[in-house]
Amino acid sequence: MRKSRFYYFPLILFLLLLAGGYGLRVLDSRLPATEFSVKRVERVVQNVRAEMKDFIDQIPLSSLISHRQMWQSIDSLGKKPFKLLIYQGYELVGWNSHLLPVDGINPHYFKQDLVRLENGWYLTMSKQEGDILIVAFSLLRAEYLYQNQFLKNGYPKEYGLDAAVMISREAIQNGFAINDADGDYLFSLIPGGTLAKKASVVSIVSDIFILLSLAVLWILLYYFQKRQFRVRRGVLAFLSSSVVFSFFYYMLIWKSGIHLFDRAGLFSPEHFAMSELLPSLGHFMLISLLLFSLSFWFLKFFRLPITFKEDKHSRLRQMALLFLFLLGASFYLVFISKLFYMLAQHSSGDLVLIKIIELDAVVIVRYLSISLLLLSFLFIMERICLRFLISLPRWQVFAVVAFVVLANIFLFKGLGVGDSDWAFLFFLAIAAVLIFSRRNPESGLSYSSFSWIAALFAIYVGMVFMDMTIRKEESNREFLLENLSFQLMRDEDPIAEIYLSEIEKQISNDVTLMRLMAQPEIDADIIRNHLMKFYFYGYWGRFDMQIIPCWPQGDLYIEEANELRNCYSYFFEMLENYGYAINGSTYFHYLDNNNGRVSYFGIFRFFPNDAARETSLFIELHSKPFFEGLGYPELLVSDRDRTRMGLLYRYSHAKYLNGRLVKRSGEFIYKSDASHYKPVLHSKVFLKEGAYSHLVYQPSADVTILLSREDYSVYDVFMAFSLFFLFFFLLNGIIVLLLQWQSKGFSFNLSIQKRIQTAFIAVLLIMLVVVAIGTVYYTVNQFHQKHLELLESKVQSILLELEYKIGIDGPETSSPEGYLNYQLQMISNVFYCDINLFGVDGNLIGTSRPELFRNGLAGNQINPEAYYNLAYTEAVSHLDEEQIGGLSYISFYVPLLGNDSRLTGFLNLPYFVGNNELRDEISSVIVTIVNFYIIFSFLAVILAVFLSRQITRPLLLLQNKISQIKLDRLNEKIDYKAEDEIGELVAEYNWMVDELTISAGKLAKTERDLAWREMAKQIAHEIKNPLTPMKLSVQYLQRAWNDKVEDFDSYLQRVTQTLIEQINSLSSIASEFSKFAQMPVAKAEEVNLIDKIENCRTLFGEAGEVPIALHNHAGNAVMVKADGEQLLGVFNNLIKNAIQSIPNTRKGKIDISVNTSDGKVIVAVKDNGKGVPEAIRDNLFVPSFTTKTGGMGLGLAITRRVVENAGGRIWFDTQEDRGSVFYVELPYAAGGISSLE
């Protein structure tokens, strides 16, 4: 009854948690859906407005009598959460942020409570005194023209709003009004799209209750199996518990669902998706966790419900049963291998980790899932091996494993289940480790065994995933080439198309261009120069441009065809045949003219409503081959365009036209002739060249496309396997630790070895971490210093170039803005950096990257800190880390000085493109350093463990020897040659062993002497008993004689009778002691020798100390004529001596063989003990001789007499520290020889 009560509490708790979880879920479904808290947003807005008011009140407008004082006041404000603008009249004279795009906006617009700028919505607070207007800005919502990894639309975190929520100045019906502290209307929030309901507290608690109910159910079933296991019902308990837990696991997680999981990124199909059962990586991990749990139960509680007798047939049955179990385990390995292939085939991203800094939650979950599956297989194999190693020799178990492996190879027609693995060799290797490993009685497998297992895990998983990564990449590359062949043949340029869609409106509305096109005599060179100076500069250095101004009746000479054609007819026909529309562009088209170059064609019609003045400008753009210039910053590329550009990331590609290289991109240097790559028409062929793998595709006879990628290097493979091994090793180490805690309990009392290991490892790891951090820090600083020096040298060169291009007086007296931008872009292409020029008032006057300002990503004002330092302090340069959206970059500022040292402006080098390279270089160095130090740390840990074990090995040996000291046998000395503290301790131990041996000998002799003395005392006592009455009788007779007693004859008769009786008593005592010293009379009878040996083997075998094997080569019935009881004592004594001769540190083994020779049977009892020392071999059968501190030394003497009385003989062979063999030869009884089976 008490046992059944044990289950009540966890069962009731499980039911309560389950009911509570589903009850809360029902309650949550009835709650109204709210996408955000209006009161929270309103409260935050009111607080922000109050803080902005306090902020601008801190600035004393009346005391700002000069620009210096104003900038000093701005600088004294420090880093504030609000952006600040100060206007004097309509002129912007002060600011604390350069990210507000306010150029051209009337300052009175900012007196509203909410304003919309090009990069977002801002709450504003203004204050005006006279002509001074001060405005504070607080970002309410970031909203850009496009989005990418750095630019994201959305609200600051404190508002708690989803990015899909929109803002409206006007109060609308479906909006939520936000009011200020006075209750006045500010703006409305509009729920955008179909937003998913956010997780409520009730929903979260319900999910937690359901998960806790599963945990309680697992604990309940665990203890249920534990109790049932004690009463030998473990198999039934395991099977029923597995079914129950799997059912609830599936119903609660898959059928019912956990809403918390649905909102987690790991449970989205982004990283892995395959089927309804495995819709995400998170579900894959949950399946792995379930299999791990069930296999753990299998290891702990599964036992065979049947037992086997010790005979030949039972061994065959055991081997057959072992084969079935191992076959099932191999099928389970096939199953998890299939899961690995599913994970590899249906996962996004790289399958193997090479750079440690790329470690993230997805990689950890993937590796953890793999580990759980492999450990579940390991647990199953461990249970099988443990069960059958009890009754079968190791080599027989391994032979069955090998047979199972051969059967699987035959069944699956290979070494594994796929093209990428050797699953069955892995099965064989794991089985070998488990079969031949030594186990700790408390914690099972040792650390060294788990290290080997971790290495095997790493090799197997590494092989599968590395090969699958290569195969998957090649498959994706074929698919990519198939889908992008049209794009690659068309030679598109996504960046150029972005530019074209931006500048075409400006070209169509360019007043100067209209005036040039309206001239009676149109000068094409002037128009071309105008277009290049104001539009087609910078990035367009990659293209050759040709312009053709023409009117409807104009003719065009076609040189290739040597004919004259109407220009409108020719160009529109060309556009119809070869032109394709560009996304986002109205006037420009892509030309698929198959000339091996990227070509674009633009048509701009001027005065279309005036037939007399109508003129069109045709613009042709053709890419230059192999141009290498300034790149395009990621900040200015939208997600859509980045996706298009990112398709070929990590790849090099080339295009050949009629066998000639016309275009290449990437790091690989291609041959100029396509025949080198041996293309096959309409076929895709993989080709290896050095460290690269090429996919060669020839879609037509005149076009060949190559898509290439660098193969994994030896270093990459080594790092992948090392990180796999490190992960598995740490996980296996944790499992060993948990198993030890389970058996021993948690304790901080560490052994000396553990303390030395811990100290070694801690010191090494701390030193390595410190050195690694120092190395990374120093390397990063060196890179930054190098790039800073590079920037400074570039600045000096750019200043000289500006002086030559623009003039010594600086930008204030330079050319118009468009031409200045053109010149700056030319210079930026030369020096590979972006350039901004600011006037003395801090406003932008020229830039090599106008789209940055045109798209509203930054304002036209200079960085305020740089402006204050360079304009109002003695600083000669200013270096700052600036940020736009999520992009951080280095920005360098220097002042521009005229001949009279007058400040004429400021030069700024924002390191956009170069910053990417700097980041890549630093990342590459950090990856190399971190990878190296991780591997080195791991090796250091292994070295520390090895050294600590070497140091403490003599101590452990000394501990073991001391624990094995016994008085009844010879104790071994320790052979230790080193002359150190441990050597002194060992010497003391060896001296103690010698002294103990002497003392034990003396004690044994004393005990024997005492025994003989006790026997003599007993004999004397027995003799004295009759002597006393004899003495008295003689004395009585003597007195009677002296007294002349009359009836002397009767006295003499009585005394004589008494003396005769006592003498008879003495004779009887003497006979009894004589009989005691003699062997009992042997009862000669026919005895089955094999039965007697089996009885002895059974007797000692039940003790379980040493396995005893019988090898009968003489037949089932071997009849000898001897005393059966005495013969049984002979073999009992021999087996007992054999067992006692085996040291505790050695795994004992006794072999008994029965053979026939010349009509006699010879029984050999062989052990692997210490052997018989040469000094005592001659006295071994002498009575009273013994090597033990206990006993009389009669065992072997009696054994010899019994054997000789039966007509046989006994002798022995021995080798010290190798063992002994005692032979007993007995004659057969008449007819005692039986045939062998």
TABELHU-V53539 format. One record per helix or strand of 2 or more residues. SS is the DSSP state (A for helix, B for strand). FROM is the first residue (numbers start at 1). TO is the last residue. If there is no record, write none. Layout:
((SS	FROM	TO) (SS	FROM	TO))
//
This chain:
((A	2	30) (A	38	57) (A	61	63) (A	67	77) (B	83	88) (B	91	95) (A	107	111) (B	114	117) (B	120	129) (B	132	142) (A	157	159) (B	166	168) (B	175	179) (B	185	190) (A	201	230) (A	234	255) (A	259	263) (A	265	267) (A	281	301) (A	312	345) (A	356	358) (A	361	389) (A	394	412) (A	423	436) (B	439	440) (B	444	445) (A	447	490) (A	494	508) (A	511	517) (A	524	534) (A	538	542) (B	543	550) (B	555	558) (B	563	566) (A	567	578) (B	579	581) (B	588	591) (B	599	606) (B	615	623) (A	634	636) (A	639	646) (B	652	657) (B	660	665) (A	674	677) (B	684	689) (B	692	700) (B	703	710) (A	714	744) (A	752	805) (A	811	813) (A	817	831) (B	836	838) (B	843	847) (A	850	854) (A	864	872) (B	878	884) (B	887	897) (B	903	910) (A	913	963) (A	981	1042) (A	1048	1077) (B	1085	1088) (A	1089	1101) (B	1107	1112) (B	1119	1122) (A	1124	1140) (B	1149	1157) (B	1160	1167) (A	1174	1179) (A	1195	1205) (B	1209	1215) (B	1219	1228))
//
